[in-house]
Amino acid sequence: MSSSIDSNGVATSTQVSLLSNEGPGVLIVVVTPALLVALPLLLRGAQASYRSRVVIAVILGVLVVLGALSIGLFFVPTLIAMIVSISAQSTTRSAPTSSPRRGS
C-alpha cells in the first residue's frame, strides 16, 4: 500500500497485489511449498514417503531461513505442517501391533 498527498492536500492511497507488483514469476516462489508438501502423496511405500517428508522438511527449513527477511516467513505454516506429518507417521510406525491370542 502506498500513500501520497497532492498539492491540494488530498491524500490518496493505492494497494498493489504481489502478482501485479512482481509479475507472474512470483507464482513459482509461492506455489513451491505446496508442491513440495504434496510430493509424498505421490510416492508408494511408507519408507519412501517418510524419507521424502524428512527431505522436504529440510528443504522447507532452508527456504524459511534463506527468505526470512522477505517471503520466507510465509513458508513457516507449511514447514510446521510437514513436521507434524513426520511426527504422526513416525508415531504410527513405532506403535506396537497387537497380535491375536492363541488358545483363548
PLY file of the C-alpha trace (Angstrom):
ply
format ascii 1.0
element vertex 104
property float x
property float y
property float z
element edge 103
property int vertex1
property int vertex2
end_header
0.00 0.00 0.00
1.32 3.41 -0.90
0.00 6.81 0.07
0.57 10.23 -1.42
-0.63 13.78 -0.85
-1.03 16.09 -3.81
-0.50 19.87 -3.87
-4.13 20.47 -2.85
-3.68 18.40 0.31
-5.75 15.49 -0.97
-4.44 12.16 0.24
-4.72 9.11 -1.97
-3.72 5.57 -1.23
-3.38 2.63 -3.56
-2.95 -1.07 -2.96
-0.93 -3.21 -5.31
-1.06 -7.01 -5.29
2.06 -9.13 -5.15
1.27 -10.55 -8.58
0.85 -7.14 -10.23
3.92 -5.76 -8.48
6.34 -8.66 -9.05
4.89 -10.32 -12.15
3.92 -13.93 -12.86
7.36 -15.25 -11.87
6.41 -14.84 -8.22
3.87 -17.65 -8.57
6.73 -20.16 -8.74
8.00 -18.97 -5.37
4.55 -19.01 -3.81
3.47 -22.41 -5.16
6.74 -24.26 -4.40
5.93 -25.12 -0.74
2.52 -26.55 -1.64
4.02 -28.69 -4.39
6.78 -29.93 -2.09
4.29 -30.92 0.59
2.12 -32.76 -1.94
5.06 -34.81 -3.28
4.96 -37.59 -0.61
1.34 -38.28 -1.56
2.55 -39.48 -4.96
5.10 -41.94 -3.58
4.30 -45.54 -2.83
5.51 -47.23 0.32
5.76 -45.94 3.84
9.56 -45.85 3.86
9.82 -43.75 0.68
7.09 -41.44 1.93
8.79 -40.97 5.31
12.18 -40.25 3.76
10.70 -37.78 1.30
8.89 -35.96 4.14
12.14 -35.58 6.05
14.00 -34.31 2.97
11.18 -31.89 2.15
11.09 -30.61 5.75
14.81 -29.86 5.49
14.32 -28.09 2.14
11.45 -26.02 3.57
13.58 -25.16 6.59
16.33 -23.90 4.30
13.78 -21.85 2.32
12.45 -20.31 5.54
15.94 -19.34 6.67
17.04 -18.00 3.27
13.87 -16.00 2.79
13.34 -14.99 6.42
13.67 -11.29 5.69
11.10 -11.34 2.89
8.69 -14.11 1.94
10.30 -16.92 3.97
8.07 -16.43 6.99
5.07 -17.36 4.85
6.61 -20.84 4.47
6.55 -21.46 8.24
2.98 -22.89 8.35
3.89 -25.32 5.58
7.05 -26.32 7.45
5.07 -26.87 10.65
2.52 -29.00 8.78
5.30 -31.15 7.33
6.93 -31.62 10.75
3.57 -32.64 12.23
3.13 -35.06 9.34
6.54 -36.60 10.00
5.78 -36.90 13.72
2.41 -38.52 13.08
3.89 -41.00 10.63
6.81 -41.90 12.91
4.40 -42.41 15.83
2.31 -44.71 13.66
5.41 -46.61 12.54
6.69 -47.13 16.09
3.34 -48.10 17.63
3.29 -51.73 18.74
0.95 -54.00 16.88
-1.26 -56.35 18.82
-1.43 -59.95 17.77
-4.40 -62.20 18.42
-4.05 -64.56 21.40
-3.82 -68.25 20.82
-5.71 -70.76 22.85
-8.26 -68.39 24.36
0 1
1 2
2 3
3 4
4 5
5 6
6 7
7 8
8 9
9 10
10 11
11 12
12 13
13 14
14 15
15 16
16 17
17 18
18 19
19 20
20 21
21 22
22 23
23 24
24 25
25 26
26 27
27 28
28 29
29 30
30 31
31 32
32 33
33 34
34 35
35 36
36 37
37 38
38 39
39 40
40 41
41 42
42 43
43 44
44 45
45 46
46 47
47 48
48 49
49 50
50 51
51 52
52 53
53 54
54 55
55 56
56 57
57 58
58 59
59 60
60 61
61 62
62 63
63 64
64 65
65 66
66 67
67 68
68 69
69 70
70 71
71 72
72 73
73 74
74 75
75 76
76 77
77 78
78 79
79 80
80 81
81 82
82 83
83 84
84 85
85 86
86 87
87 88
88 89
89 90
90 91
91 92
92 93
93 94
94 95
95 96
96 97
97 98
98 99
99 100
100 101
101 102
102 103
